[in-house]
């Protein structure tokens, strides 16, 4: 029986397709906005893995209800919304995507510095 994965928000189709091709049974939440914690817990009780986004509250209460999970992966850089200590006590590994936005953030910062030094925004308004 394939492992079941819950993805808590719509993400690029490529990601869910990769999981499906790897043999996972993937369910994607496509509701308006993030799930409430009771909705998340109810759905997570029926899966083996959770692919979360930063808006999901994954705390001690969540892990008390969903201690069966094999893994919780965060589709984001940070993991402030996840109680890592609670997961560790239950031997549930936590994953995230560190440094995925570092280059883009640096590009934007340099672009804004150049635009400011050349007064591009000011001159744009003058034109």
KEDOMI-251787 format. One line per field, with one value per residue: residue number from 0; residue in three letters; x, y, z of N, C-alpha, C in turn. Coordinates in Angstrom, 3 decimals. Each point is the difference from the previous one (the first is absolute). Example, Ala and Ser with C-alpha at 12.3 -4.5 7.8 and 13.67 -1.06 7.14 Angstrom:
bake	c(0,1)
gupa	c(ALA,SER)
n_east	c(13.190,-0.350)
n_north	c(-5.690,1.050)
n_up	c(7.800,-0.720)
ca_east	c(-0.890,0.820)
ca_north	c(1.190,1.190)
ca_up	c(0.000,0.060)
c_east	c(0.900,-0.770)
c_north	c(1.200,1.090)
c_up	c(0.000,0.730)
This chain:
bake	c(0,1,2,3,4,5,6,7,8,9,10,11,12,13,14,15,16,17,18,19,20,21,22,23,24,25,26,27,28,29,30,31,32,33,34,35,36,37,38,39,40,41,42,43,44,45,46,47,48,49,50,51,52,53,54,55,56,57,58,59,60,61,62,63,64,65,66,67,68,69,70,71,72,73,74,75,76,77,78,79,80,81,82,83,84,85,86,87,88,89,90,91,92,93,94,95,96,97,98,99,100,101,102,103,104,105,106,107,108,109,110,111,112,113,114,115,116,117,118,119,120,121,122,123,124,125,126)
gupa	c(UNK,UNK,UNK,UNK,UNK,UNK,UNK,UNK,UNK,UNK,UNK,UNK,UNK,UNK,UNK,UNK,UNK,UNK,UNK,UNK,UNK,UNK,UNK,UNK,UNK,UNK,UNK,UNK,UNK,UNK,UNK,UNK,UNK,UNK,UNK,UNK,UNK,UNK,UNK,UNK,UNK,UNK,UNK,UNK,UNK,UNK,UNK,UNK,UNK,UNK,UNK,UNK,UNK,UNK,UNK,UNK,UNK,UNK,UNK,UNK,UNK,UNK,UNK,UNK,UNK,UNK,UNK,UNK,UNK,UNK,UNK,UNK,UNK,UNK,UNK,UNK,UNK,UNK,UNK,UNK,UNK,UNK,UNK,UNK,UNK,UNK,UNK,UNK,UNK,UNK,UNK,UNK,UNK,UNK,UNK,UNK,UNK,UNK,UNK,UNK,UNK,UNK,UNK,UNK,UNK,UNK,UNK,UNK,UNK,UNK,UNK,UNK,UNK,UNK,UNK,UNK,UNK,UNK,UNK,UNK,UNK,UNK,UNK,UNK,UNK,UNK,UNK)
n_east	c(0.839,-0.280,1.071,-0.754,-0.067,-0.070,-0.335,0.398,0.608,-0.565,0.836,1.158,-0.744,1.130,-0.121,-1.293,0.299,1.069,-0.763,-0.928,0.912,0.356,-1.311,0.002,-0.911,-0.141,-0.262,-0.621,0.166,-1.196,-0.192,-0.902,1.239,0.790,0.238,-1.091,0.465,-1.277,-0.122,1.110,-0.349,-1.236,0.531,0.808,-1.102,-0.282,1.131,1.056,-0.190,0.590,-0.443,0.581,-0.820,0.626,-1.190,0.441,-0.872,1.279,-0.794,0.184,-1.064,0.527,1.198,-0.724,-0.634,1.177,0.190,-0.892,0.099,0.378,-0.562,0.518,-0.341,0.809,-0.974,1.058,0.578,-0.903,-0.036,-0.240,-0.767,1.170,-0.598,1.236,-0.014,-1.248,0.408,1.055,-0.802,-0.682,1.238,-0.651,0.666,0.655,-0.556,0.888,-0.090,1.053,0.237,-1.247,-0.123,1.143,0.117,-1.278,0.177,1.161,-0.591,-1.073,0.776,0.801,-1.080,-0.484,1.195,0.056,-1.264,0.325,1.175,-0.739,-0.695,-0.052,-0.395,0.895,0.942,-0.412,-0.157,1.225,0.322)
n_north	c(-1.180,0.973,0.663,0.529,1.038,0.853,0.754,0.907,0.246,0.726,-0.880,0.331,-0.214,0.497,0.652,0.226,0.377,0.607,0.417,0.344,0.489,0.476,-0.020,1.286,-0.172,1.000,0.704,0.930,0.775,0.196,0.052,0.902,0.399,0.163,-1.270,-0.161,0.145,0.108,0.807,0.643,-0.025,0.314,0.817,0.510,-0.270,0.344,0.629,-0.257,1.006,1.093,0.652,0.800,1.051,1.143,-0.011,-1.233,-0.113,-0.342,-0.147,0.073,0.769,0.582,0.017,0.460,0.697,0.369,-0.724,-0.451,1.318,-0.323,1.122,1.170,0.378,1.034,0.439,0.283,1.180,0.675,-0.117,1.319,-0.475,-0.625,-0.758,0.367,0.544,0.365,0.384,0.579,0.379,0.197,0.435,1.153,-0.344,1.157,0.386,0.761,1.180,-0.188,1.283,-0.455,0.992,-0.514,-0.643,-0.371,-0.227,-0.562,-0.621,-0.197,-0.382,-0.645,-0.536,-0.126,-0.500,-0.666,-0.424,-0.185,-0.598,-0.519,0.003,-1.289,-0.211,0.835,-0.414,-1.178,0.501,0.506,-1.129)
n_up	c(0.000,-0.904,0.343,0.958,-0.846,1.000,-1.045,0.896,-1.130,-0.945,-0.521,-0.556,-1.063,-0.420,1.150,-0.138,-1.251,0.498,0.992,-0.862,-0.843,1.200,-0.236,0.318,0.918,-0.876,1.099,-0.735,1.078,-0.524,1.308,0.303,-0.096,1.044,0.258,0.710,1.228,0.393,-1.064,0.331,1.265,-0.328,-0.886,0.911,0.648,-1.271,0.342,-0.774,-0.863,0.462,-1.077,0.876,0.117,0.027,-0.590,-0.125,0.988,0.131,1.041,1.298,-0.040,-1.086,0.582,1.006,-0.935,-0.461,1.062,-0.852,-0.223,-1.232,-0.459,0.351,-1.229,0.099,-0.789,0.755,0.136,0.672,1.318,0.114,-0.953,0.049,0.905,-0.299,1.203,-0.249,-1.205,0.535,0.985,-1.113,-0.181,-0.163,-1.102,0.058,-1.135,-0.602,-0.573,0.789,0.025,-0.143,0.864,0.380,-1.154,0.034,1.293,-0.285,-1.018,0.748,1.000,-0.852,-0.545,1.227,0.346,-1.148,0.099,1.263,-0.243,-0.972,1.140,-0.329,1.220,0.493,-0.830,0.352,1.216,-0.129,-0.573)
ca_east	c(-0.839,0.846,-0.027,-0.874,0.583,-0.902,0.613,-0.968,-0.368,0.340,1.395,0.223,-0.440,1.180,0.323,-0.941,0.200,1.193,-0.384,-0.893,0.825,0.837,-0.835,-0.772,-1.391,0.074,-1.212,0.331,-1.070,-0.191,-0.974,0.372,0.805,0.531,-0.918,0.044,0.730,-0.831,-0.059,1.312,0.140,-0.920,0.550,1.318,-0.185,-0.180,1.156,1.281,0.947,-0.615,0.780,-0.668,0.466,0.243,-1.187,-0.572,0.436,0.380,0.493,-0.104,-1.338,-0.010,0.778,-0.729,-1.045,0.545,1.330,0.282,0.618,1.376,0.796,-0.653,0.894,-0.471,0.248,0.383,1.334,-0.058,-0.833,-0.488,-1.342,0.101,0.614,1.024,0.242,-1.095,0.239,1.199,-0.386,-0.756,0.882,-0.529,0.932,-0.519,0.819,-0.351,0.775,0.861,0.790,-0.623,-0.271,1.155,0.425,-1.054,0.001,1.180,-0.251,-0.929,0.690,0.910,-0.817,-0.530,1.109,0.360,-1.109,0.050,1.190,-0.204,-1.259,-0.889,-1.406,-0.235,0.025,-1.157,-1.159,0.204,-0.281)
ca_north	c(1.180,1.198,0.958,1.139,1.308,1.146,1.296,0.869,1.129,-0.234,0.318,-0.310,-1.356,-0.845,-0.647,-1.095,-1.010,-0.787,-0.923,-1.007,-0.901,-0.796,-1.032,0.478,0.397,1.405,0.800,1.420,0.860,1.103,0.928,1.414,0.257,-1.186,-0.779,0.214,-1.125,-1.215,-0.572,-0.578,-1.227,-1.011,-0.513,-0.603,-1.311,-0.998,-0.022,-0.406,1.122,1.315,1.059,1.168,1.344,0.735,0.453,-1.108,-0.083,-1.383,0.145,-1.162,-0.571,-0.686,-1.238,-0.937,-0.616,-0.568,-0.538,-1.085,0.503,-0.398,1.205,1.276,0.817,1.371,0.582,1.369,0.122,-0.072,-1.037,0.577,-0.504,-1.410,-0.289,-0.985,-0.824,-0.977,-0.987,-0.765,-0.958,-1.081,-0.513,0.400,0.958,1.240,0.496,1.300,0.331,1.135,0.706,-0.018,1.360,0.870,0.703,0.937,1.100,0.817,0.702,1.100,0.997,0.760,0.773,1.164,0.919,0.694,0.899,1.120,0.826,0.717,0.739,-0.463,0.199,1.456,0.445,-0.611,0.879,1.257,-0.224)
ca_up	c(0.000,-0.052,1.105,-0.255,0.303,-0.022,-0.269,0.657,-0.861,-1.399,-0.305,-1.415,-0.364,-0.161,1.274,0.267,-1.045,0.351,1.072,-0.582,-0.824,0.903,0.594,1.144,-0.185,0.391,0.155,0.141,0.493,-0.940,0.575,0.084,1.191,0.683,0.827,1.439,0.590,0.025,-1.350,-0.277,0.794,-0.533,-1.262,0.240,0.635,-1.043,-0.899,0.585,-0.066,-0.142,-0.640,0.572,-0.270,1.229,0.737,0.759,1.398,0.281,1.362,0.888,-0.161,-1.289,0.089,0.860,-0.815,-1.237,0.325,-0.938,-1.226,-0.287,-0.249,-0.290,-0.809,-0.129,-1.317,0.335,0.581,1.457,0.617,1.252,0.276,0.383,1.291,-0.323,1.193,0.089,-1.056,0.361,1.043,-0.633,-1.059,-1.300,-0.600,-0.569,-1.099,-0.560,-1.197,0.349,-1.020,-1.316,-0.450,0.254,-1.212,-0.398,0.963,-0.297,-1.265,0.254,0.822,-0.851,-0.929,0.713,0.288,-1.243,-0.313,0.937,-0.253,-1.269,0.153,-1.073,0.344,-0.036,-1.398,-0.669,0.292,-0.730,-1.434)
c_east	c(0.883,-0.155,-0.847,0.654,-1.097,0.822,-1.030,-0.402,0.340,1.420,0.215,-0.283,1.174,0.307,-0.947,0.117,1.212,-0.325,-0.892,0.785,0.904,-0.829,-0.805,-1.434,-0.125,-1.390,0.430,-1.234,-0.140,-1.082,0.505,0.747,0.487,-1.090,0.063,0.761,-0.877,-0.136,1.311,0.178,-0.872,0.547,1.339,-0.110,-0.063,1.161,1.252,0.981,-0.758,0.998,-0.739,0.564,-0.010,-1.209,-0.597,0.584,0.242,0.710,-0.155,-1.358,-0.108,0.725,-0.627,-1.043,0.547,1.409,0.416,0.783,1.452,0.917,-0.924,1.032,-0.636,0.377,0.290,1.393,-0.040,-0.856,-0.502,-1.368,-0.006,0.698,0.984,0.275,-1.082,0.165,1.173,-0.317,-0.723,0.777,-0.584,0.970,-0.736,0.953,-0.468,0.883,0.888,0.732,-0.645,-0.228,1.190,0.421,-1.036,-0.029,1.182,-0.203,-0.898,0.682,0.942,-0.771,-0.560,1.100,0.400,-1.092,0.024,1.182,-0.134,-1.295,-1.017,-1.472,-0.367,-0.086,-1.177,-1.242,0.113,-0.359,-1.479)
c_north	c(1.243,0.868,1.199,1.285,1.051,1.257,1.044,1.249,-0.377,0.493,-0.292,-1.472,-0.966,-0.772,-1.152,-1.097,-0.878,-1.017,-1.122,-0.999,-0.885,-1.046,0.419,0.321,1.411,0.628,1.441,0.748,1.154,0.965,1.427,0.243,-1.284,-0.722,0.490,-1.183,-1.253,-0.667,-0.703,-1.320,-1.105,-0.630,-0.713,-1.375,-1.122,-0.101,-0.431,1.157,1.287,0.938,1.294,1.291,0.789,0.416,-1.080,-0.054,-1.473,-0.004,-1.303,-0.690,-0.785,-1.341,-1.013,-0.769,-0.765,-0.557,-1.132,0.458,-0.463,1.206,1.208,0.828,1.368,0.508,1.480,-0.028,-0.233,-1.148,0.474,-0.531,-1.455,-0.120,-1.158,-0.921,-1.072,-1.092,-0.903,-1.034,-1.213,-0.645,0.226,1.011,1.186,0.439,1.379,0.270,1.212,0.547,0.038,1.407,0.944,0.791,1.037,1.209,0.932,0.790,1.207,1.110,0.851,0.852,1.251,1.001,0.789,1.004,1.229,0.918,0.811,0.817,-0.366,0.252,1.485,0.469,-0.582,0.871,1.323,-0.155,-0.058)
c_up	c(0.000,1.241,-0.408,0.489,-0.093,-0.232,0.412,-0.786,-1.427,-0.234,-1.485,-0.302,-0.143,1.279,0.291,-1.042,0.296,1.093,-0.539,-0.827,0.851,0.749,1.208,-0.414,0.572,0.057,0.237,0.499,-0.974,0.476,-0.033,1.300,0.644,0.785,1.438,0.594,0.127,-1.371,-0.345,0.737,-0.574,-1.281,0.213,0.666,-1.029,-0.974,0.760,0.090,-0.258,-0.659,0.291,-0.561,1.289,0.812,0.893,1.406,0.343,1.350,0.784,-0.164,-1.305,0.104,0.958,-0.806,-1.204,0.208,-0.936,-1.234,-0.136,-0.162,-0.153,-0.752,-0.195,-1.375,0.189,0.624,1.507,0.494,1.364,0.396,0.467,1.347,-0.209,1.189,0.146,-1.052,0.354,1.073,-0.580,-1.151,-1.397,-0.598,-0.619,-1.104,-0.421,-1.206,0.280,-1.223,-1.383,-0.545,0.155,-1.227,-0.427,0.930,-0.261,-1.285,0.219,0.799,-0.862,-1.012,0.653,0.337,-1.243,-0.368,0.905,-0.320,-1.288,-0.002,-1.078,0.317,-0.069,-1.453,-0.777,0.204,-0.773,-1.464,-0.236)
